[in-house]
């Protein structure tokens, strides 16, 4: 399994240790997506940045869409902003777009297609 995370919020007002964690994940700018291996370290990092990203477990269809060949390497994808916008960048899933989406992350990623 793999985790998919998309940074939704910008840099203003972000605590420095959270910003460092996002940089280690590869989420340096908004609308950047990263696909990372599922392990305890990745889960802890994603829990720390949950107020700035949307994340969940990638299914096989999502992994195929991103054309990921090495399941143990980090893959970074840069999206443009979504054409119809977000539901909310202040509320967590299911009312807003932030936080843990679980398997529903593949539905969330459809706003970028």
CORLINNOR-V166563 format. One record per residue. PHI is phi in degrees with one decimal (none if undefined). D_CENTER is the distance of its C-alpha to the mean C-alpha in Angstrom with 2 decimals. Layout:
# CORLINNOR-V166563
<<PHI,D_CENTER> <PHI,D_CENTER>>
This chain:
# CORLINNOR-V166563
<<none,14.80> <-135.4,11.41> <-98.7,7.96> <-118.3,5.06> <-132.0,1.49> <-125.4,2.53> <-78.2,5.38> <-108.9,7.94> <-108.9,10.87> <-84.8,13.28> <-94.7,15.42> <-68.2,18.37> <78.4,19.21> <-88.1,16.51> <-59.5,18.19> <-63.8,18.81> <-71.9,17.69> <-70.4,14.22> <-63.6,14.16> <-65.1,15.41> <-63.4,12.79> <-65.9,10.02> <-66.0,12.54> <-65.0,13.04> <-73.4,9.49> <97.4,10.03> <-99.2,8.02> <-89.2,11.44> <-132.5,11.42> <-60.7,9.95> <67.1,8.59> <-94.1,7.56> <-114.0,5.37> <-131.6,6.09> <-113.6,7.82> <-127.4,9.65> <-64.1,12.69> <-85.2,12.98> <-154.5,15.29> <-65.4,16.28> <-66.2,15.26> <-61.6,11.59> <-62.1,11.75> <-64.5,13.60> <-65.7,11.37> <-68.7,8.38> <-64.1,11.26> <-69.2,12.43> <-101.7,9.65> <-60.3,9.09> <-82.4,11.03> <-126.5,8.90> <-131.8,5.24> <-109.9,4.61> <-150.7,4.27> <-177.9,7.39> <-85.7,9.94> <-82.0,10.43> <-86.7,14.01> <-62.4,16.53> <-66.0,16.45> <-67.7,12.81> <-62.9,13.59> <-67.5,16.77> <-62.5,15.31> <-81.0,13.40> <56.9,16.74> <-88.8,15.71> <-96.2,19.01> <-101.3,18.49> <-72.7,16.63> <-104.2,17.01> <-111.2,15.56> <-83.7,12.28> <-119.6,11.52> <-111.2,10.15> <-126.8,10.28> <-104.6,11.18> <-100.9,11.35> <-82.4,14.04> <-66.1,13.87> <-68.1,14.18> <-68.1,17.92> <-104.7,18.31> <76.9,16.00> <-102.5,13.93> <-72.4,15.69> <-160.3,15.21> <-103.0,13.22> <-117.5,15.41> <-103.9,15.36> <-88.1,13.22> <-59.1,12.83> <-94.8,15.34> <-77.2,17.01> <-121.9,14.15> <-107.6,10.52> <-79.3,9.15> <89.0,8.71> <-79.9,9.06> <-104.0,9.67> <67.3,11.22> <-71.9,12.58> <-74.7,12.16> <-63.3,8.60> <-65.9,10.86> <-68.1,12.79> <-62.8,10.12> <-67.6,9.35> <-67.1,13.13> <-69.3,13.22> <-91.6,12.32> <-87.8,15.14>>
